[in-house]
């Protein structure tokens, strides 16, 4: 198992256990006090709770997708750097450049795109190749960060939606109490139901933020490694300035 997963899975396991324990405690309390099931609590959360459930499905689906598609051996394919070094071992000749272009042709990885764009500027000299590598490197970094940033957005939306559902639920509880008369037990039950939205929003937000920082570090590290490899390949062209 890769080292990154060894750190990720225990954290996710603890988070999942904590989330289930929190929901289980809420359900147990509901059964004890009013005989409500977890489904009843979710139903009591209203439309906002349904939106939060949909958001949680989308959010965690993206988390899993990005975990398996945004990783180093995909952004920087194993063997590509060695192949390029072997190609230029005897110098950056026209034949070597052509072989290197064929090696990165059709490779849509971060490193592949950087090297392909860099080699296309070979006729313009070392400085043009270096500038192109830096520009494409920043573009590749931004491309993957734009994907990962959706998780940060969902975390913020989940928190705010949870707060919105709770506030609207409490407002509705107080308005209902003002018409039906004062009943502390009914008011406490209504507020407890409203807080389900807050709990759901926090579950969405905490998980999405964990994945966001984990994947952000992956992208940053891959971007640094790709830049180092590109600089090493550029060194073969330094004498051709």
C-alpha positions in Angstrom: 0.0 0.0 0.0 1.4 3.4 -0.9 2.6 5.6 2.0 0.0 8.2 1.3 -2.9 5.7 1.7 -1.4 4.4 5.0 -1.9 7.8 6.5 -5.2 8.5 4.8 -7.2 5.4 5.6 -6.8 5.5 9.4 -7.9 9.1 9.4 -11.0 8.3 7.3 -11.8 5.3 9.4 -11.7 7.5 12.6 -13.8 10.1 10.9 -16.3 7.5 9.7 -16.5 5.9 13.2 -17.0 9.3 14.8 -19.7 10.3 12.4 -21.6 7.1 12.9 -21.2 7.4 16.6 -22.6 10.9 16.6 -25.5 9.9 14.4 -26.1 6.8 16.6 -26.1 8.9 19.7 -28.6 11.3 18.2 -30.8 8.4 17.1 -30.6 6.8 20.6 -31.5 10.0 22.2 -34.4 10.5 19.9 -35.7 7.0 20.6 -35.4 7.5 24.3 -37.3 10.8 24.3 -39.7 10.6 21.5 -39.4 7.4 19.7 -38.0 9.0 16.5 -35.7 7.0 14.2 -32.8 8.4 12.3 -35.0 8.6 9.2 -37.5 10.7 11.1 -34.8 13.1 12.2 -33.6 13.4 8.6 -37.2 14.0 7.4 -37.6 16.6 10.1 -34.6 18.5 8.8 -36.8 19.6 5.8 -35.7 20.5 2.3 -32.3 21.8 3.4 -31.5 18.4 4.9 -32.3 16.8 1.5 -30.0 19.2 -0.2 -27.3 18.4 2.3 -27.7 14.7 1.7 -27.3 15.2 -2.1 -24.3 17.4 -1.5 -22.7 14.8 0.7 -23.1 12.1 -2.0 -21.6 14.4 -4.7 -18.8 15.6 -2.3 -17.7 12.2 -1.2 -18.0 10.8 -4.7 -15.5 13.5 -5.9 -13.3 12.8 -2.9 -13.0 9.1 -3.9 -12.6 9.9 -7.6 -9.8 12.5 -7.0 -8.1 10.2 -4.6 -7.6 7.5 -7.3 -7.0 9.9 -10.3 -4.9 12.6 -8.8 -1.8 10.8 -7.5 1.9 11.0 -8.3 2.2 8.0 -10.6 -0.6 9.4 -12.8 0.6 13.1 -12.8 4.3 11.9 -13.2 4.2 8.5 -14.9 6.8 6.0 -13.7 9.6 5.6 -16.2 8.9 8.8 -18.3 11.7 10.8 -16.7 14.1 7.9 -17.0 13.1 7.4 -20.7 13.8 11.1 -21.4 17.1 11.0 -19.6 18.2 7.9 -21.6 17.1 9.6 -24.8 19.3 12.7 -24.2 22.2 10.7 -22.7 24.3 11.4 -25.7 23.2 14.9 -26.2 20.2 17.0 -27.4 20.5 16.0 -31.0 17.7 16.4 -33.5 17.1 12.7 -33.5 17.0 12.6 -29.7 14.5 15.5 -29.6 12.3 13.7 -32.1 12.4 10.5 -30.0 11.6 12.5 -26.9 8.6 14.1 -28.6 7.4 10.6 -29.6 7.8 9.5 -26.0 5.6 12.3 -24.6 3.1 12.3 -27.6 -0.4 11.5 -26.3 0.8 11.6 -22.7 -1.7 13.9 -20.9 0.0 13.7 -17.6 1.4 16.8 -15.8 5.0 16.0 -16.7 4.1 14.9 -20.2 2.3 18.1 -21.1 5.2 20.2 -19.6 7.9 18.3 -21.6 5.8 18.2 -24.8 5.3 22.0 -24.7 9.0 22.5 -23.8 10.3 20.4 -26.7 8.0 22.2 -29.2 10.0 25.3 -28.4 13.4 23.7 -29.1 14.0 25.7 -32.3 13.6 29.0 -30.3 16.4 28.2 -27.9 16.9 27.4 -24.2 15.3 30.5 -22.8 12.1 30.0 -24.8 12.0 26.4 -23.7 12.5 27.4 -20.0 9.7 30.0 -20.1 7.4 27.6 -21.8 8.1 24.9 -19.2 7.4 27.4 -16.4 4.2 28.6 -18.0 2.8 25.2 -18.7 3.8 24.0 -15.2 1.8 26.8 -13.6 -1.1 26.0 -15.9 -1.0 22.3 -15.0 -0.9 23.1 -11.3 -3.9 25.4 -11.7 -5.8 22.8 -13.6 -5.6 20.2 -10.9 -6.1 22.7 -8.1 -9.3 23.9 -9.8 -10.6 20.4 -9.5 -9.5 19.9 -5.9 -10.9 23.3 -4.9 -14.4 22.1 -5.5 -14.1 20.1 -2.2 -13.3 23.3 -0.3 -16.3 24.9 -1.9 -18.6 22.0 -0.9 -17.2 22.2 2.6 -18.1 25.8 2.9 -21.5 25.2 1.4 -22.2 22.3 3.7 -21.4 24.4 6.8 -23.6 27.3 5.7 -26.5 25.1 4.5 -26.4 23.3 7.9 -26.6 26.6 9.6 -29.4 27.8 7.3 -31.4 24.6 8.0 -31.0 25.0 11.7 -31.9 28.7 11.7 -35.0 28.2 9.6 -36.0 25.2 11.7 -35.7 27.2 14.9 -37.6 30.1 13.4 -40.4 27.8 12.4 -40.4 26.2 15.9 -40.7 29.5 17.6 -43.4 30.7 15.3 -45.3 27.5 15.8 -44.9 27.8 19.6 -46.2 31.4 19.5 -49.5 30.1 18.0 -49.9 26.9 19.9 -48.8 28.2 23.3 -45.8 27.7 25.5 -44.5 24.1 25.7 -40.9 23.7 26.7 -40.7 20.0 25.8 -42.2 20.6 22.3 -39.8 23.5 21.7 -36.8 21.4 22.8 -37.8 18.6 20.4 -38.3 21.0 17.5 -34.9 22.6 18.1 -33.3 19.2 18.3 -34.8 18.3 15.0 -33.5 21.5 13.5 -29.9 20.8 14.7 -29.9 17.7 12.5 -29.0 20.0 9.6 -26.0 21.4 11.5 -24.7 17.9 12.2 -25.1 16.8 8.5 -23.5 20.0 7.3 -20.5 19.4 9.6 -20.1 15.8 8.4 -20.0 17.0 4.8 -17.6 19.9 5.7 -15.1 18.0 7.8 -14.7 15.1 5.3 -14.5 17.4 2.3 -11.8 19.6 4.0 -9.8 16.5 5.0 -9.7 15.4 1.4 -9.1 18.9 0.1 -5.9 19.4 2.1 -4.7 15.8 1.4 -5.2 16.2 -2.4 -3.9 19.8 -2.4 -0.6 18.5 -0.9 -0.5 15.8 -3.6 -0.9 18.4 -6.4 1.7 20.7 -4.9 4.3 18.0 -4.4 3.7 16.6 -7.9 4.1 20.1 -9.4 7.4 20.6 -7.6 8.6 17.2 -8.7 7.6 17.8 -12.3 9.4 21.2 -12.3 12.6 19.5 -11.0 12.4 16.8 -13.7 11.7 19.4 -16.4 14.8 21.4 -15.2 16.9 18.3 -15.5 15.8 17.8 -19.0 16.4 21.4 -19.8 20.0 21.0 -18.7 20.7 19.0 -21.8 19.8 22.0 -23.9 21.9 24.5 -21.9 24.9 24.3 -24.2 22.6 24.9 -27.2 21.6 28.4 -26.0 
